Amino acid sequence: MNSKLLKTLLIINLFFIYSCKAQTTNEYITFYNDLVPKLNTIVPNKTQFYGQNFSNFYNELQNKNVNIVMLNYDYKNELSSEYYVLRLFFTNINMWNVAIDNDFQLPCISITFQNEIPTQIVDMVRQYQGQWNPAFAQFFSNMKIEKIDFIGVKGYNVEDYSE
């Protein structure tokens, strides 16, 4: 009798686990399908922000109800030791993991600035654990944009990372 009960509980738990994974996957797809059309309305006009302050681009994101959740910074090229690139992400780490686990696209925006990002970025990202907040918006506000790339905006299950 105990054996039947344990088997039944195990089967119920397995169904629960798979149902939670499916729900999370569906939540990610819903998130992606809500976000990406908003981003894609900006793509054709991205060059209008070249040479402009980041604050102008940030305002456009806010006008489209695009919420930045996380960020990171990077070098302009592999040989550089100076930070010029800001990457913006729109989901938390849990949804990020869902995307990775399912080989889904993770939409992000890569912004290259005309001038080096001040080195304070390292301490700020560490202090705020990479979570976007108004301090970052202010920090980047007057930095001039050189280039903007939208990554992962062709469909959540499309392998093409270009715009």
DRENLO-689584 format. One record per residue (C-alpha): x negated, y negated, z negated; residue in three letters; residue number from 1. Coordinates in nm, 3 decimals. Each point is the difference from the previous one (the first is absolute). Layout:
+---------+---------+---------+-----+-----+
!      c1 !      c2 !      c3 !  aa !   i !
+---------+---------+---------+-----+-----+
!       X !       Y !       Z ! ALA ! NUM !
...
+---------+---------+---------+-----+-----+
# end
This chain:
+---------+---------+---------+-----+-----+
!      c1 !      c2 !      c3 !  aa !   i !
+---------+---------+---------+-----+-----+
!   0.000 !   0.000 !   0.000 ! MET !   1 !
!  -0.281 !  -0.242 !  -0.086 ! ASN !   2 !
!  -0.162 !   0.076 !   0.333 ! SER !   3 !
!   0.315 !  -0.102 !   0.193 ! LYS !   4 !
!   0.029 !  -0.320 !  -0.200 ! LEU !   5 !
!  -0.365 !  -0.093 !   0.063 ! LEU !   6 !
!   0.035 !   0.072 !   0.373 ! LYS !   7 !
!   0.315 !  -0.209 !   0.018 ! THR !   8 !
!  -0.166 !  -0.289 !  -0.182 ! LEU !   9 !
!  -0.303 !   0.024 !   0.228 ! LEU !  10 !
!   0.217 !  -0.011 !   0.312 ! ILE !  11 !
!   0.199 !  -0.296 !  -0.134 ! ILE !  12 !
!  -0.323 !  -0.184 !  -0.079 ! ASN !  13 !
!  -0.136 !   0.066 !   0.349 ! LEU !  14 !
!   0.318 !  -0.134 !   0.159 ! PHE !  15 !
!  -0.022 !  -0.306 !  -0.222 ! PHE !  16 !
!  -0.364 !  -0.063 !   0.094 ! ILE !  17 !
!   0.068 !   0.031 !   0.374 ! TYR !  18 !
!   0.311 !  -0.214 !  -0.027 ! SER !  19 !
!  -0.200 !  -0.274 !  -0.178 ! CYS !  20 !
!  -0.268 !   0.013 !   0.269 ! LYS !  21 !
!   0.261 !  -0.030 !   0.274 ! ALA !  22 !
!   0.164 !  -0.291 !  -0.180 ! GLN !  23 !
!  -0.333 !  -0.178 !  -0.037 ! THR !  24 !
!  -0.079 !   0.064 !   0.366 ! THR !  25 !
!   0.338 !  -0.141 !   0.098 ! ASN !  26 !
!  -0.061 !  -0.301 !  -0.224 ! GLU !  27 !
!  -0.330 !  -0.061 !   0.178 ! TYR !  28 !
!   0.162 !   0.026 !   0.344 ! ILE !  29 !
!   0.271 !  -0.244 !  -0.111 ! THR !  30 !
!  -0.264 !  -0.236 !  -0.136 ! PHE !  31 !
!  -0.201 !   0.022 !   0.323 ! TYR !  32 !
!   0.305 !  -0.051 !   0.222 ! ASN !  33 !
!   0.097 !  -0.307 !  -0.201 ! ASP !  34 !
!  -0.346 !  -0.160 !  -0.009 ! LEU !  35 !
!  -0.143 !   0.060 !   0.345 ! VAL !  36 !
!   0.269 !  -0.181 !   0.205 ! PRO !  37 !
!  -0.069 !  -0.308 !  -0.214 ! LYS !  38 !
!  -0.373 !   0.029 !   0.068 ! LEU !  39 !
!   0.060 !   0.059 !   0.369 ! ASN !  40 !
!   0.183 !  -0.333 !   0.027 ! THR !  41 !
!  -0.328 !  -0.168 !  -0.097 ! ILE !  42 !
!  -0.233 !   0.202 !   0.227 ! VAL !  43 !
!   0.077 !  -0.184 !   0.329 ! PRO !  44 !
!  -0.066 !  -0.337 !  -0.165 ! ASN !  45 !
!  -0.299 !   0.091 !  -0.214 ! LYS !  46 !
!  -0.242 !  -0.214 !   0.200 ! THR !  47 !
!   0.187 !  -0.315 !  -0.109 ! GLN !  48 !
!  -0.157 !   0.060 !  -0.343 ! PHE !  49 !
!  -0.357 !   0.020 !   0.132 ! TYR !  50 !
!  -0.197 !  -0.298 !  -0.129 ! GLY !  51 !
!   0.278 !  -0.072 !  -0.249 ! GLN !  52 !
!  -0.005 !   0.027 !  -0.379 ! ASN !  53 !
!   0.099 !   0.333 !  -0.149 ! PHE !  54 !
!   0.283 !  -0.178 !  -0.183 ! SER !  55 !
!   0.182 !  -0.050 !   0.332 ! ASN !  56 !
!  -0.013 !   0.370 !   0.078 ! PHE !  57 !
!   0.093 !   0.089 !  -0.357 ! TYR !  58 !
!   0.306 !  -0.226 !   0.023 ! ASN !  59 !
!   0.102 !   0.180 !   0.319 ! GLU !  60 !
!  -0.021 !   0.334 !  -0.179 ! LEU !  61 !
!   0.212 !  -0.135 !  -0.283 ! GLN !  62 !
!   0.254 !  -0.144 !   0.247 ! ASN !  63 !
!   0.034 !   0.350 !   0.149 ! LYS !  64 !
!   0.044 !   0.149 !  -0.351 ! ASN !  65 !
!  -0.324 !   0.192 !   0.029 ! VAL !  66 !
!  -0.144 !   0.061 !  -0.346 ! ASN !  67 !
!  -0.369 !   0.067 !  -0.043 ! ILE !  68 !
!  -0.065 !   0.258 !  -0.269 ! VAL !  69 !
!  -0.371 !   0.077 !   0.021 ! MET !  70 !
!  -0.314 !  -0.134 !   0.164 ! LEU !  71 !
!  -0.360 !   0.082 !   0.066 ! ASN !  72 !
!  -0.291 !  -0.176 !   0.164 ! TYR !  73 !
!  -0.267 !   0.117 !   0.240 ! ASP !  74 !
!  -0.300 !  -0.095 !   0.210 ! TYR !  75 !
!   0.037 !  -0.150 !   0.346 ! LYS !  76 !
!  -0.223 !   0.275 !   0.139 ! ASN !  77 !
!  -0.200 !   0.292 !  -0.132 ! GLU !  78 !
!  -0.327 !  -0.193 !  -0.007 ! LEU !  79 !
!   0.137 !  -0.288 !  -0.206 ! SER !  80 !
!  -0.008 !  -0.039 !  -0.376 ! SER !  81 !
!   0.241 !  -0.294 !   0.004 ! GLU !  82 !
!   0.375 !   0.034 !  -0.037 ! TYR !  83 !
!   0.210 !  -0.148 !   0.281 ! TYR !  84 !
!   0.294 !   0.243 !   0.022 ! VAL !  85 !
!   0.313 !   0.010 !  -0.214 ! LEU !  86 !
!   0.236 !   0.298 !   0.028 ! ARG !  87 !
!   0.357 !  -0.033 !  -0.120 ! LEU !  88 !
!   0.212 !   0.301 !  -0.099 ! PHE !  89 !
!   0.371 !   0.007 !  -0.065 ! PHE !  90 !
!   0.058 !   0.305 !  -0.216 ! THR !  91 !
!  -0.110 !   0.134 !  -0.335 ! ASN !  92 !
!  -0.244 !   0.285 !  -0.048 ! ILE !  93 !
!   0.277 !   0.261 !  -0.042 ! ASN !  94 !
!   0.149 !  -0.075 !   0.341 ! MET !  95 !
!  -0.352 !  -0.026 !   0.141 ! TRP !  96 !
!  -0.058 !   0.360 !  -0.114 ! ASN !  97 !
!   0.323 !   0.110 !   0.168 ! VAL !  98 !
!  -0.123 !  -0.153 !   0.325 ! ALA !  99 !
!  -0.337 !   0.173 !  -0.028 ! ILE ! 100 !
!   0.149 !   0.336 !  -0.101 ! ASP ! 101 !
!   0.231 !  -0.005 !   0.302 ! ASN ! 102 !
!  -0.248 !  -0.148 !   0.252 ! ASP ! 103 !
!   0.225 !  -0.306 !   0.032 ! PHE ! 104 !
!  -0.123 !  -0.342 !   0.104 ! GLN ! 105 !
!  -0.070 !  -0.248 !  -0.276 ! LEU ! 106 !
!   0.080 !  -0.344 !   0.141 ! PRO ! 107 !
!  -0.243 !  -0.273 !  -0.093 ! CYS ! 108 !
!  -0.134 !  -0.330 !   0.125 ! ILE ! 109 !
!  -0.371 !  -0.061 !   0.043 ! SER ! 110 !
!  -0.096 !  -0.368 !  -0.003 ! ILE ! 111 !
!  -0.347 !  -0.114 !   0.098 ! THR ! 112 !
!  -0.091 !  -0.346 !  -0.124 ! PHE ! 113 !
!  -0.222 !  -0.251 !   0.176 ! GLN ! 114 !
!  -0.211 !  -0.044 !  -0.313 ! ASN ! 115 !
!  -0.120 !   0.244 !  -0.261 ! GLU ! 116 !
!   0.243 !   0.090 !  -0.278 ! ILE ! 117 !
!  -0.147 !  -0.140 !  -0.324 ! PRO ! 118 !
!  -0.163 !   0.269 !  -0.215 ! THR ! 119 !
!   0.250 !  -0.068 !  -0.282 ! GLN ! 120 !
!   0.230 !   0.236 !   0.194 ! ILE ! 121 !
!  -0.185 !   0.297 !  -0.148 ! VAL ! 122 !
!   0.077 !  -0.101 !  -0.359 ! ASP ! 123 !
!   0.357 !  -0.104 !   0.084 ! MET ! 124 !
!   0.083 !   0.332 !   0.163 ! VAL ! 125 !
!  -0.150 !   0.182 !  -0.296 ! ARG ! 126 !
!   0.188 !  -0.221 !  -0.249 ! GLN ! 127 !
!   0.337 !   0.049 !   0.170 ! TYR ! 128 !
!  -0.073 !   0.358 !   0.110 ! GLN ! 129 !
!   0.064 !  -0.085 !   0.363 ! GLY ! 130 !
!   0.358 !  -0.109 !  -0.067 ! GLN ! 131 !
!   0.109 !  -0.307 !   0.197 ! TRP ! 132 !
!   0.111 !  -0.301 !  -0.203 ! ASN ! 133 !
!   0.023 !  -0.379 !   0.034 ! PRO ! 134 !
!  -0.366 !  -0.039 !  -0.102 ! ALA ! 135 !
!  -0.103 !   0.175 !   0.323 ! PHE ! 136 !
!   0.240 !  -0.209 !   0.207 ! ALA ! 137 !
!  -0.164 !  -0.311 !  -0.144 ! GLN ! 138 !
!  -0.352 !   0.140 !   0.036 ! PHE ! 139 !
!   0.043 !   0.063 !   0.375 ! PHE ! 140 !
!   0.235 !  -0.292 !   0.073 ! SER ! 141 !
!  -0.249 !  -0.233 !   0.170 ! ASN ! 142 !
!  -0.210 !   0.265 !   0.174 ! MET ! 143 !
!   0.016 !  -0.023 !   0.379 ! LYS ! 144 !
!   0.111 !   0.310 !   0.189 ! ILE ! 145 !
!  -0.219 !   0.125 !   0.285 ! GLU ! 146 !
!   0.195 !   0.313 !   0.092 ! LYS ! 147 !
!   0.301 !   0.206 !  -0.113 ! ILE ! 148 !
!   0.053 !   0.370 !   0.069 ! ASP ! 149 !
!   0.318 !   0.190 !  -0.081 ! PHE ! 150 !
!  -0.075 !   0.365 !  -0.069 ! ILE ! 151 !
!   0.238 !   0.294 !  -0.009 ! GLY ! 152 !
!   0.305 !  -0.181 !   0.141 ! VAL ! 153 !
!   0.094 !   0.227 !   0.293 ! LYS ! 154 !
!   0.195 !   0.256 !  -0.202 ! GLY ! 155 !
!  -0.054 !   0.183 !  -0.326 ! TYR ! 156 !
!  -0.096 !   0.325 !   0.175 ! ASN ! 157 !
!  -0.189 !  -0.143 !   0.301 ! VAL ! 158 !
!  -0.375 !   0.061 !   0.007 ! GLU ! 159 !
!  -0.081 !  -0.328 !   0.177 ! ASP ! 160 !
!  -0.121 !  -0.252 !  -0.260 ! TYR ! 161 !
!  -0.011 !  -0.297 !   0.237 ! SER ! 162 !
!   0.266 !  -0.269 !   0.025 ! GLU ! 163 !
+---------+---------+---------+-----+-----+
# end
